[in-house]
Amino acid sequence: MKAIILAAGKGTRLACEAAELPKALRLLDGKPLIRYVLENLDFLAPEDITIVVGFLKEKVMETLGGGYHYVEQGELNGTARATLCAETILGNFLGPIIVCYCDMPFLSRETYREMFARHIATGAGNTLLAGRVHPIPPYGRFIRDEAGRLYDVIEESACTEAQRRIDEVNVGLQVVSSPQIWGWLRKVDNLNPKCEYYLTGLVRVLAAEGARQEVVTLSNLDEMLGVNTMDDLRAAEALLRGSRG
C-alpha cells in the first residue's frame, strides 16, 4: 500500500501567502495541518508516502524532513494533474494507492484502513469516501445510475436543483489501483468553469470503461472537516478543544 498527499497549494483563503507559508504548514493548534495527516497514516512507512509539493516547496521539505518521497507540481492546474506528478515515483508500483489532502486533519487511521480494506476486498479500480449529512454541505454530489452504480461526481456549482438535493457527498479521499491509475488520470478532462483537472474526474473515466467503483460512507462526520478558510480553521480548533473535553 502507498499514499500520495497533495500539498502543493497556496492556501490563499487561509492567508498563508501573507504569512509566507504553504497551506500544508498552516498551523492548527500549533501543529502543521499535514502533520495530522501523516500521523494518521503511520501504519505506512515514510518511504511509502509521496508528497506532492509546489508553493514554497522548500519549506515543506525542510519541515517534514527526509524519509518521504517528494515530487513537484509545477503548474497548479488541478488535483488529477497533481496526482499524476507521483508517477515518477510510483509508476512501477502494483497495488492500491490512497490519495489524500494535506488540509483534512480529522480523517482517522481507521478510515484510511477501511478505505484500503474495501478496495482490496472488492477488487475495485477506484474507491471513494462519502458522507451523508444534513443540512447538505456545498460538496460535490455522487451521481448514480438506475442500478445504483456511481458514474459521476458533480460540484455543487454545476448541480441541477434535483442534484443539489442528493445527500451523498464527496469527502475527498480516494483509493485507486496502480498501475492503471496513470492511464486513467491522463483521460481526465478539464471541462469545468475553472478549467482544472479534478481527481473526481476519474469517476467518469472508470464508469465509461466499466471498471468497478466502490464507496465507503463515513460514520463519524467530524472527519469531513477540511481546512480551506479561516472559518474552517476556527471550526477545527473548536473541534479539537471539544475532543479534549
Secondary structure, DSSP 8 states (H G I E B T S, - for coil): -EEEEEE----GGGTTTTTT--GGG-EETTEEHHHHHHHHTTTS-GGGEEEEE-TTHHHHHHHH-TTSEEEE-SS---HHHHHHTTHHHHTT--EEEEEEETT-TT--HHHHHHHHHHHHHHT-SEEEEEEE-SS--SS-EEEE-TTS-EEEEE-GGG--HHHHT--EEEEEEEEEEETHHHHHHHT----STT----GGGHHHHHHHHT--EEEEE-S-GGGG----SHHHHHHHHHHHHHHT-
